[in-house]
Amino acid sequence: MAAGAGAGAAAAAAVAQAIKASGAIVDLEPDEFQRILGRMDSGIVVQTLGGFRKKTHEYLASYGGFIFHTKSEKRMSFGSGVETVWAKKIWVP
């Protein structure tokens, strides 16, 4: 096996392991993400500001055993029981 093929296989294995470790990540539209958060009495939302040409706000939250993710052009606001944590970057496999 060539060195490049071995490195590619190792990278694919690392991504597969990351997916297993993180569980199911559900990508939602921003309005659906806020609807899910409306069901939570309390919780934590991880947020970051990203994007290359166009700035986008990204969010992650856990609910019902799933991790929910969304991107929005506008900053979202949440209820008083929801704590927000800023991250340098959010990586979704």
N, C-alpha and C positions, 0 to 999 in steps of 0.2 A: 504494500500500500504506500503510495506517495505521501510525503510529509504534509502536503496541502490537503489531501483527502483525510488524513488522520486528524488534522486540526479541525476540519469541517465536521467530522463525526463527533469530535469532543465538544465542539460548540453546540451541535444539535442535542447532544446528551445533556449539556448544561441547561439549555432552554427547557427540555422536557422535565428535568428535575425541578427547575424553578416553577413550572406550571403545576407539578404535583404538590410542591410545598405551599403554593399560594392558594390552592383550591380553585373553585370556579369563580371567574371574574366575569361579571355581566356588564356589558357596555350599554348605557341607556342615553336617551335624549335628556336634556336638562330638565324639562318639565316632569318627566317620569321619575328622574332622580329625586327631585324635590317632593314628589308625591310619596315616594318610599320613605324619605326622611320625615315626612309628616306623620308617619306611623310610629316613629320612635319618640319615647318620652325623654330619653337622654342618649348620648353617644358622642363619638368623635368622628369628625370629617377631616381627612388629610387633604390639603390643597396646595397648589403651586401655580405659578404663572410661567407659561412656556410659549412655545411657538417660535418660528424662524422669521417669516415675513409678517405674519399676523399674530398678535398676542392672543393667547387663549388661556382661560382659567381651567385647570383640571382638578377633579375631585374624586376621592375614594371614600367609601363608607361601608361598614359591615352591617348586615341585617339578615337575620334568619339563616345564618350559615353561609351566606353568599357575600362576595365582595362586589359592590356596585361602583362603576366608574362612569364619569361623564366629562365632556369638554363643553365650555361655553365661551362665547365672545364677551359676555358680560359677567361681572362678578356676582355670585349668588349670595343670598343671605339666608340664614337658618334661624330656627327658634332658639329661645334662650336656654333650653336644656341641651343644646348641641354645642359641644366644644370644638373649636377648629385648631388645627395644628398645621403650621407652614412647613413644607418640605422643599429641599433644593430641587428635587426632580421626582417625578412619578414615572416609573417604568412598568408598563403592562406588557407581559409576554404575548 
